[in-house]
Amino acid sequence: MNSEQLNQQYGIGQQVVFSEGKGGLPVIQVNNEQAKALISVYGGQVLAFQPAHAQQQLLFVSQQAYYQPGKAIKGGVPICWPWFGPDLEGKGRPAHGFMRNRMWEVISTALTPEGAVQIVLGATDTAETRAIWSRAFALQLEITIADTLNLELTTRNTGTQPCTITQAFHPYFQVGDIRQTSVTGLENTRYIDKVSDNMEREQLGAVTIDAEVDRIYQAVGSSDLVIHDQAWQRRIRITSKGNRTAVVWNPWAKRSAAMSDLGDEDYLRFICVETTNAATDRAHIPPNSEVKLTANYKIEQD
Ligand SMILES: O=P(O)(O)OC[C@H]1O[C@@H](O)[C@H](O)[C@@H](O)[C@@H]1O
């Protein structure tokens, strides 16, 4: 369906409008009293979210991002699925799975009685996906745009064999200055340090960033993770369900400069704090069963 047909079938007045975005890829613009958002149907990726009370956008998107079939859009909230990180089977498949690199289907759009906008995108296995990953699945992403941004990713195993996945919401949170940013809620948890040969370490105090950081925090408890963005005098509160791990990533200067879809100075302007099933935190799904991964993002202005 092109964006005009999508709009006819799923548009809701001025509040939910489908149009052609960059690279001709369909996007959904949400605009109501509670918030504004932009969602790419390609990748099932929220690209922008700003509640009415907030002075700044929640998410970072690179000016140099690709908007091309087969490539991931650098920024917003990419969906890593059905694996997180590199292809562990060494088959040359894309890092972070194949769902951030393809078109999703629009399943439904609705206004809730509380005035929120709810959009459901989905995907099922095809000959093309089975050539990459042999499993039968039905995937649904429910995006709720209100005063907060809520994401719920449901994976249903529609095959006859059990299957195992790793997955993530990989948000690029915009910050005023990474050098004045810290993350709390991970104190005293152990993490795999991907920039130090996967050594295991313990987090002492808040996470601060003054070099490349790439860590998988394990046995993450039920407490919220909070990004303290001092430069913009705000906090981003992350509440999640369905995960036992969380990833903190910032590429810092050298890696930022080496990435063709990221500006040299961009590492100063974002932090990824990811809700994950990563490393040994895997989701096992029996046939005809499902698992859910949920994250809620709230901006608290000082
Ligand atoms: O594929 P993207 O969006 O550039 O993100 C890459 C990064 O994603 C993070 O989730 C990983 O922990 C990093 O190891 C990786 O480098």
The ligand as a Tripos MOL2 file, in Angstrom:
@<TRIPOS>MOLECULE
LIG
   16    16     1     0     0
SMALL
NO_CHARGES

@<TRIPOS>ATOM
      1 O1         23.6380   -0.6820   14.4320 O.co2     1 LIG1
      2 P1         23.7340    0.6030   15.1840 P.3       1 LIG1
      3 O2         22.4450    1.3120   15.3480 O.co2     1 LIG1
      4 O3         24.8510    1.4690   14.6490 O.co2     1 LIG1
      5 O4         24.1820    0.2480   16.6570 O.3       1 LIG1
      6 C1         25.3700   -0.4380   16.8790 C.3       1 LIG1
      7 C2         25.6300   -0.7070   18.3420 C.3       1 LIG1
      8 O5         24.4510   -1.2230   18.9250 O.3       1 LIG1
      9 C3         24.5620   -1.5190   20.3200 C.3       1 LIG1
     10 O6         23.3230   -2.0480   20.7190 O.3       1 LIG1
     11 C4         25.6310   -2.5530   20.5390 C.3       1 LIG1
     12 O7         25.7570   -2.8200   21.9310 O.3       1 LIG1
     13 C5         26.9480   -2.0440   19.9510 C.3       1 LIG1
     14 O8         27.9190   -3.0760   20.0720 O.3       1 LIG1
     15 C6         26.7780   -1.6840   18.4970 C.3       1 LIG1
     16 O9         27.9780   -1.1280   18.0190 O.3       1 LIG1
@<TRIPOS>BOND
     1     1     2 2
     2     2     3 1
     3     2     4 1
     4     2     5 1
     5     5     6 1
     6     6     7 1
     7     7     8 1
     8     7    15 1
     9     8     9 1
    10     9    10 1
    11     9    11 1
    12    11    12 1
    13    11    13 1
    14    13    14 1
    15    13    15 1
    16    15    16 1
@<TRIPOS>SUBSTRUCTURE
     1 LIG1         1 GROUP 0 **** ****
